[in-house]
Amino acid sequence: MKVSNDVLNLLKFNIKARARLMYEFDVSEQTVVRWAELNKPDGDLTRVKAVKLLAEELKMPVDNILMEEELV
């Protein structure tokens, strides 16, 4: 699973969501930005805590936060 592109676009402009991720995971803003840019399958932004936080801060259903990986 990866974070959906819609969520990544919203995260770029939502300072409050990035700040909550920074606080909850005790990381810098640069780390949160890197997580979003890399968007690794099963990466840090796909943790249960991160998904719930993103859904809350972006006011989206939890089901819309993640997407299946594209198979090549």
Biopython code that builds the backbone (N, CA, C, O; Angstrom):
import numpy as np
from Bio.PDB.StructureBuilder import StructureBuilder

atoms = [
    (1, "MET", "N", (0.844, -1.187, 0.000)),
    (1, "MET", "CA", (0.000, 0.000, 0.000)),
    (1, "MET", "C", (0.883, 1.242, 0.000)),
    (1, "MET", "O", (1.965, 1.264, 0.586)),
    (2, "LYS", "N", (0.391, 2.263, -0.669)),
    (2, "LYS", "CA", (1.060, 3.559, -0.707)),
    (2, "LYS", "C", (0.020, 4.632, -0.405)),
    (2, "LYS", "O", (-1.183, 4.380, -0.469)),
    (3, "VAL", "N", (0.493, 5.820, -0.080)),
    (3, "VAL", "CA", (-0.410, 6.948, 0.144)),
    (3, "VAL", "C", (-0.892, 7.432, -1.225)),
    (3, "VAL", "O", (-0.110, 7.510, -2.173)),
    (4, "SER", "N", (-2.168, 7.753, -1.320)),
    (4, "SER", "CA", (-2.730, 8.180, -2.604)),
    (4, "SER", "C", (-2.155, 9.530, -3.023)),
    (4, "SER", "O", (-1.731, 10.329, -2.189)),
    (5, "ASN", "N", (-2.152, 9.763, -4.320)),
    (5, "ASN", "CA", (-1.629, 11.016, -4.862)),
    (5, "ASN", "C", (-2.431, 12.217, -4.382)),
    (5, "ASN", "O", (-1.863, 13.284, -4.145)),
    (6, "ASP", "N", (-3.744, 12.057, -4.234)),
    (6, "ASP", "CA", (-4.576, 13.151, -3.730)),
    (6, "ASP", "C", (-4.136, 13.571, -2.330)),
    (6, "ASP", "O", (-4.059, 14.763, -2.030)),
    (7, "VAL", "N", (-3.851, 12.605, -1.486)),
    (7, "VAL", "CA", (-3.408, 12.886, -0.118)),
    (7, "VAL", "C", (-2.043, 13.571, -0.136)),
    (7, "VAL", "O", (-1.820, 14.533, 0.598)),
    (8, "LEU", "N", (-1.145, 13.084, -0.961)),
    (8, "LEU", "CA", (0.192, 13.689, -1.045)),
    (8, "LEU", "C", (0.104, 15.143, -1.494)),
    (8, "LEU", "O", (0.826, 15.994, -0.975)),
    (9, "ASN", "N", (-0.776, 15.438, -2.456)),
    (9, "ASN", "CA", (-0.951, 16.823, -2.910)),
    (9, "ASN", "C", (-1.508, 17.704, -1.798)),
    (9, "ASN", "O", (-1.059, 18.836, -1.622)),
    (10, "LEU", "N", (-2.480, 17.196, -1.050)),
    (10, "LEU", "CA", (-3.039, 17.969, 0.061)),
    (10, "LEU", "C", (-2.000, 18.183, 1.161)),
    (10, "LEU", "O", (-1.948, 19.252, 1.770)),
    (11, "LEU", "N", (-1.187, 17.181, 1.410)),
    (11, "LEU", "CA", (-0.181, 17.258, 2.462)),
    (11, "LEU", "C", (0.857, 18.341, 2.174)),
    (11, "LEU", "O", (1.379, 18.962, 3.100)),
    (12, "LYS", "N", (1.156, 18.568, 0.901)),
    (12, "LYS", "CA", (2.123, 19.602, 0.518)),
    (12, "LYS", "C", (1.716, 20.974, 1.055)),
    (12, "LYS", "O", (2.569, 21.771, 1.444)),
    (13, "PHE", "N", (0.411, 21.243, 1.073)),
    (13, "PHE", "CA", (-0.079, 22.562, 1.430)),
    (13, "PHE", "C", (-0.716, 22.642, 2.814)),
    (13, "PHE", "O", (-1.163, 23.711, 3.230)),
    (14, "ASN", "N", (-0.761, 21.527, 3.524)),
    (14, "ASN", "CA", (-1.412, 21.511, 4.830)),
    (14, "ASN", "C", (-0.348, 21.477, 5.935)),
    (14, "ASN", "O", (0.146, 20.417, 6.321)),
    (15, "ILE", "N", (-0.021, 22.656, 6.419)),
    (15, "ILE", "CA", (1.017, 22.792, 7.441)),
    (15, "ILE", "C", (0.622, 22.080, 8.725)),
    (15, "ILE", "O", (1.464, 21.475, 9.389)),
    (16, "LYS", "N", (-0.657, 22.152, 9.075)),
    (16, "LYS", "CA", (-1.118, 21.533, 10.314)),
    (16, "LYS", "C", (-0.938, 20.012, 10.266)),
    (16, "LYS", "O", (-0.524, 19.407, 11.256)),
    (17, "ALA", "N", (-1.241, 19.403, 9.143)),
    (17, "ALA", "CA", (-1.079, 17.948, 9.012)),
    (17, "ALA", "C", (0.397, 17.572, 9.119)),
    (17, "ALA", "O", (0.745, 16.606, 9.797)),
    (18, "ARG", "N", (1.264, 18.334, 8.450)),
    (18, "ARG", "CA", (2.700, 18.050, 8.549)),
    (18, "ARG", "C", (3.192, 18.236, 9.976)),
    (18, "ARG", "O", (4.001, 17.446, 10.462)),
    (19, "ALA", "N", (2.712, 19.271, 10.647)),
    (19, "ALA", "CA", (3.117, 19.526, 12.039)),
    (19, "ALA", "C", (2.680, 18.393, 12.959)),
    (19, "ALA", "O", (3.435, 17.986, 13.843)),
    (20, "ARG", "N", (1.476, 17.884, 12.762)),
    (20, "ARG", "CA", (1.014, 16.758, 13.590)),
    (20, "ARG", "C", (1.867, 15.519, 13.368)),
    (20, "ARG", "O", (2.207, 14.816, 14.320)),
    (21, "LEU", "N", (2.216, 15.249, 12.104)),
    (21, "LEU", "CA", (3.095, 14.110, 11.815)),
    (21, "LEU", "C", (4.450, 14.303, 12.486)),
    (21, "LEU", "O", (5.000, 13.363, 13.060)),
    (22, "MET", "N", (4.985, 15.510, 12.416)),
    (22, "MET", "CA", (6.266, 15.814, 13.047)),
    (22, "MET", "C", (6.193, 15.550, 14.542)),
    (22, "MET", "O", (7.090, 14.930, 15.113)),
    (23, "TYR", "N", (5.133, 16.017, 15.171)),
    (23, "TYR", "CA", (4.971, 15.863, 16.617)),
    (23, "TYR", "C", (4.774, 14.399, 17.003)),
    (23, "TYR", "O", (5.449, 13.890, 17.898)),
    (24, "GLU", "N", (3.847, 13.728, 16.325)),
    (24, "GLU", "CA", (3.494, 12.355, 16.689)),
    (24, "GLU", "C", (4.645, 11.367, 16.471)),
    (24, "GLU", "O", (4.780, 10.395, 17.213)),
    (25, "PHE", "N", (5.472, 11.620, 15.454)),
    (25, "PHE", "CA", (6.570, 10.696, 15.151)),
    (25, "PHE", "C", (7.928, 11.245, 15.580)),
    (25, "PHE", "O", (8.957, 10.600, 15.377)),
    (26, "ASP", "N", (7.927, 12.439, 16.174)),
    (26, "ASP", "CA", (9.155, 13.058, 16.670)),
    (26, "ASP", "C", (10.225, 13.128, 15.575)),
    (26, "ASP", "O", (11.353, 12.666, 15.747)),
    (27, "VAL", "N", (9.826, 13.727, 14.435)),
    (27, "VAL", "CA", (10.732, 13.889, 13.305)),
    (27, "VAL", "C", (10.667, 15.336, 12.821)),
    (27, "VAL", "O", (9.783, 16.095, 13.221)),
    (28, "SER", "N", (11.601, 15.707, 11.965)),
    (28, "SER", "CA", (11.632, 17.060, 11.417)),
    (28, "SER", "C", (10.668, 17.180, 10.231)),
    (28, "SER", "O", (10.188, 16.181, 9.696)),
    (29, "GLU", "N", (10.403, 18.419, 9.842)),
    (29, "GLU", "CA", (9.551, 18.637, 8.672)),
    (29, "GLU", "C", (10.209, 18.053, 7.424)),
    (29, "GLU", "O", (9.530, 17.518, 6.547)),
    (30, "GLN", "N", (11.528, 18.158, 7.353)),
    (30, "GLN", "CA", (12.255, 17.590, 6.209)),
    (30, "GLN", "C", (11.998, 16.088, 6.088)),
    (30, "GLN", "O", (11.861, 15.564, 4.982)),
    (31, "THR", "N", (11.934, 15.406, 7.215)),
    (31, "THR", "CA", (11.666, 13.960, 7.200)),
    (31, "THR", "C", (10.267, 13.683, 6.663)),
    (31, "THR", "O", (10.086, 12.780, 5.847)),
    (32, "VAL", "N", (9.280, 14.450, 7.111)),
    (32, "VAL", "CA", (7.905, 14.259, 6.633)),
    (32, "VAL", "C", (7.840, 14.524, 5.133)),
    (32, "VAL", "O", (7.189, 13.778, 4.401)),
    (33, "VAL", "N", (8.500, 15.570, 4.672)),
    (33, "VAL", "CA", (8.527, 15.884, 3.242)),
    (33, "VAL", "C", (9.184, 14.745, 2.462)),
    (33, "VAL", "O", (8.705, 14.368, 1.392)),
    (34, "ARG", "N", (10.273, 14.199, 2.990)),
    (34, "ARG", "CA", (10.953, 13.082, 2.329)),
    (34, "ARG", "C", (10.034, 11.859, 2.259)),
    (34, "ARG", "O", (9.958, 11.197, 1.224)),
    (35, "TRP", "N", (9.340, 11.561, 3.355)),
    (35, "TRP", "CA", (8.398, 10.440, 3.348)),
    (35, "TRP", "C", (7.381, 10.610, 2.217)),
    (35, "TRP", "O", (7.076, 9.661, 1.496)),
    (36, "ALA", "N", (6.868, 11.824, 2.075)),
    (36, "ALA", "CA", (5.856, 12.094, 1.051)),
    (36, "ALA", "C", (6.456, 11.991, -0.356)),
    (36, "ALA", "O", (5.831, 11.434, -1.258)),
    (37, "GLU", "N", (7.648, 12.521, -0.539)),
    (37, "GLU", "CA", (8.282, 12.477, -1.860)),
    (37, "GLU", "C", (8.602, 11.048, -2.286)),
    (37, "GLU", "O", (8.396, 10.677, -3.442)),
    (38, "LEU", "N", (9.107, 10.248, -1.346)),
    (38, "LEU", "CA", (9.465, 8.861, -1.675)),
    (38, "LEU", "C", (8.229, 7.975, -1.794)),
    (38, "LEU", "O", (8.156, 7.110, -2.666)),
    (39, "ASN", "N", (7.261, 8.199, -0.911)),
    (39, "ASN", "CA", (6.013, 7.428, -0.881)),
    (39, "ASN", "C", (6.279, 5.937, -1.086)),
    (39, "ASN", "O", (5.718, 5.301, -1.978)),
    (40, "LYS", "N", (7.140, 5.410, -0.244)),
    (40, "LYS", "CA", (7.522, 3.999, -0.346)),
    (40, "LYS", "C", (6.338, 3.085, -0.030)),
    (40, "LYS", "O", (5.519, 3.396, 0.834)),
    (41, "PRO", "N", (6.254, 1.953, -0.738)),
    (41, "PRO", "CA", (5.236, 0.958, -0.381)),
    (41, "PRO", "C", (5.451, 0.512, 1.066)),
    (41, "PRO", "O", (6.567, 0.180, 1.466)),
    (42, "ASP", "N", (4.390, 0.510, 1.824)),
    (42, "ASP", "CA", (4.427, 0.140, 3.242)),
    (42, "ASP", "C", (5.426, 1.002, 4.020)),
    (42, "ASP", "O", (6.056, 0.529, 4.966)),
    (43, "GLY", "N", (5.565, 2.264, 3.619)),
    (43, "GLY", "CA", (6.486, 3.194, 4.262)),
    (43, "GLY", "C", (5.890, 3.827, 5.506)),
    (43, "GLY", "O", (4.830, 3.422, 5.982)),
    (44, "ASP", "N", (6.587, 4.821, 6.022)),
    (44, "ASP", "CA", (6.194, 5.452, 7.289)),
    (44, "ASP", "C", (4.812, 6.107, 7.234)),
    (44, "ASP", "O", (4.092, 6.092, 8.232)),
    (45, "LEU", "N", (4.431, 6.673, 6.104)),
    (45, "LEU", "CA", (3.118, 7.316, 6.017)),
    (45, "LEU", "C", (1.975, 6.311, 5.924)),
    (45, "LEU", "O", (0.808, 6.699, 5.979)),
    (46, "THR", "N", (2.294, 5.026, 5.783)),
    (46, "THR", "CA", (1.237, 4.014, 5.737)),
    (46, "THR", "C", (1.003, 3.353, 7.093)),
    (46, "THR", "O", (0.169, 2.456, 7.212)),
    (47, "ARG", "N", (1.734, 3.792, 8.110)),
    (47, "ARG", "CA", (1.495, 3.268, 9.468)),
    (47, "ARG", "C", (0.073, 3.619, 9.889)),
    (47, "ARG", "O", (-0.477, 4.634, 9.462)),
    (48, "VAL", "N", (-0.507, 2.785, 10.719)),
    (48, "VAL", "CA", (-1.887, 2.995, 11.172)),
    (48, "VAL", "C", (-2.038, 4.382, 11.795)),
    (48, "VAL", "O", (-2.990, 5.100, 11.491)),
    (49, "LYS", "N", (-1.116, 4.753, 12.652)),
    (49, "LYS", "CA", (-1.172, 6.049, 13.327)),
    (49, "LYS", "C", (-1.133, 7.198, 12.312)),
    (49, "LYS", "O", (-1.873, 8.172, 12.450)),
    (50, "ALA", "N", (-0.278, 7.087, 11.301)),
    (50, "ALA", "CA", (-0.152, 8.132, 10.282)),
    (50, "ALA", "C", (-1.420, 8.217, 9.436)),
    (50, "ALA", "O", (-1.883, 9.314, 9.124)),
    (51, "VAL", "N", (-1.977, 7.080, 9.066)),
    (51, "VAL", "CA", (-3.190, 7.065, 8.240)),
    (51, "VAL", "C", (-4.354, 7.710, 8.986)),
    (51, "VAL", "O", (-5.091, 8.513, 8.414)),
    (52, "LYS", "N", (-4.519, 7.363, 10.254)),
    (52, "LYS", "CA", (-5.596, 7.962, 11.056)),
    (52, "LYS", "C", (-5.399, 9.459, 11.202)),
    (52, "LYS", "O", (-6.353, 10.230, 11.098)),
    (53, "LEU", "N", (-4.167, 9.871, 11.441)),
    (53, "LEU", "CA", (-3.860, 11.290, 11.584)),
    (53, "LEU", "C", (-4.141, 12.039, 10.279)),
    (53, "LEU", "O", (-4.752, 13.108, 10.300)),
    (54, "LEU", "N", (-3.703, 11.494, 9.156)),
    (54, "LEU", "CA", (-3.947, 12.135, 7.861)),
    (54, "LEU", "C", (-5.442, 12.247, 7.573)),
    (54, "LEU", "O", (-5.907, 13.282, 7.095)),
    (55, "ALA", "N", (-6.190, 11.194, 7.861)),
    (55, "ALA", "CA", (-7.634, 11.228, 7.640)),
    (55, "ALA", "C", (-8.280, 12.325, 8.483)),
    (55, "ALA", "O", (-9.151, 13.054, 8.008)),
    (56, "GLU", "N", (-7.848, 12.434, 9.722)),
    (56, "GLU", "CA", (-8.405, 13.446, 10.617)),
    (56, "GLU", "C", (-8.040, 14.858, 10.157)),
    (56, "GLU", "O", (-8.909, 15.724, 10.052)),
    (57, "GLU", "N", (-6.776, 15.084, 9.888)),
    (57, "GLU", "CA", (-6.317, 16.428, 9.533)),
    (57, "GLU", "C", (-6.787, 16.874, 8.150)),
    (57, "GLU", "O", (-7.054, 18.056, 7.935)),
    (58, "LEU", "N", (-6.888, 15.935, 7.218)),
    (58, "LEU", "CA", (-7.302, 16.276, 5.853)),
    (58, "LEU", "C", (-8.801, 16.119, 5.659)),
    (58, "LEU", "O", (-9.326, 16.371, 4.575)),
    (59, "LYS", "N", (-9.492, 15.696, 6.729)),
    (59, "LYS", "CA", (-10.943, 15.524, 6.713)),
    (59, "LYS", "C", (-11.381, 14.618, 5.549)),
    (59, "LYS", "O", (-12.238, 14.965, 4.736)),
    (60, "MET", "N", (-10.748, 13.448, 5.519)),
    (60, "MET", "CA", (-11.032, 12.452, 4.488)),
    (60, "MET", "C", (-11.331, 11.120, 5.163)),
    (60, "MET", "O", (-10.857, 10.867, 6.271)),
    (61, "PRO", "N", (-12.106, 10.271, 4.511)),
    (61, "PRO", "CA", (-12.302, 8.922, 5.049)),
    (61, "PRO", "C", (-10.975, 8.152, 5.029)),
    (61, "PRO", "O", (-10.159, 8.324, 4.123)),
    (62, "VAL", "N", (-10.781, 7.323, 6.017)),
    (62, "VAL", "CA", (-9.553, 6.525, 6.104)),
    (62, "VAL", "C", (-9.355, 5.702, 4.834)),
    (62, "VAL", "O", (-8.222, 5.495, 4.400)),
    (63, "ASP", "N", (-10.445, 5.235, 4.240)),
    (63, "ASP", "CA", (-10.359, 4.404, 3.032)),
    (63, "ASP", "C", (-9.747, 5.139, 1.849)),
    (63, "ASP", "O", (-9.260, 4.500, 0.917)),
    (64, "ASN", "N", (-9.761, 6.472, 1.868)),
    (64, "ASN", "CA", (-9.226, 7.256, 0.749)),
    (64, "ASN", "C", (-7.754, 7.622, 0.924)),
    (64, "ASN", "O", (-7.167, 8.232, 0.029)),
    (65, "ILE", "N", (-7.159, 7.272, 2.031)),
    (65, "ILE", "CA", (-5.782, 7.667, 2.299)),
    (65, "ILE", "C", (-4.789, 6.792, 1.535)),
    (65, "ILE", "O", (-3.810, 7.298, 0.987)),
    (66, "LEU", "N", (-5.033, 5.508, 1.499)),
    (66, "LEU", "CA", (-4.093, 4.584, 0.868)),
    (66, "LEU", "C", (-4.613, 4.076, -0.475)),
    (66, "LEU", "O", (-5.815, 4.094, -0.740)),
    (67, "MET", "N", (-3.688, 3.626, -1.310)),
    (67, "MET", "CA", (-4.038, 2.994, -2.574)),
    (67, "MET", "C", (-3.152, 1.774, -2.771)),
    (67, "MET", "O", (-2.070, 1.678, -2.191)),
    (68, "GLU", "N", (-3.608, 0.866, -3.575)),
    (68, "GLU", "CA", (-2.831, -0.320, -3.903)),
    (68, "GLU", "C", (-1.632, 0.089, -4.750)),
    (68, "GLU", "O", (-1.688, 1.070, -5.492)),
    (69, "GLU", "N", (-0.565, -0.662, -4.633)),
    (69, "GLU", "CA", (0.605, -0.428, -5.472)),
    (69, "GLU", "C", (0.266, -0.811, -6.910)),
    (69, "GLU", "O", (-0.507, -1.735, -7.162)),
    (70, "GLU", "N", (0.865, -0.073, -7.846)),
    (70, "GLU", "CA", (0.683, -0.418, -9.244)),
    (70, "GLU", "C", (1.687, -1.505, -9.604)),
    (70, "GLU", "O", (2.881, -1.374, -9.337)),
    (71, "LEU", "N", (1.198, -2.559, -10.201)),
    (71, "LEU", "CA", (2.070, -3.650, -10.620)),
    (71, "LEU", "C", (2.639, -3.340, -11.991)),
    (71, "LEU", "O", (1.935, -2.859, -12.880)),
    (72, "VAL", "N", (3.921, -3.622, -12.148)),
    (72, "VAL", "CA", (4.586, -3.329, -13.433)),
    (72, "VAL", "C", (4.656, -4.577, -14.261)),
    (72, "VAL", "O", (5.177, -4.549, -15.376)),
]
sb = StructureBuilder()
sb.init_structure("model")
sb.init_model(0)
sb.init_chain("A")
sb.init_seg("    ")
for serial, (resi, resn, name, xyz) in enumerate(atoms, 1):
    if name == "N":
        sb.init_residue(resn, " ", resi, " ")
    sb.init_atom(name, np.array(xyz, "f"), 0.0, 1.0, " ", f" {name:<3s}", serial, name[0])
structure = sb.get_structure()
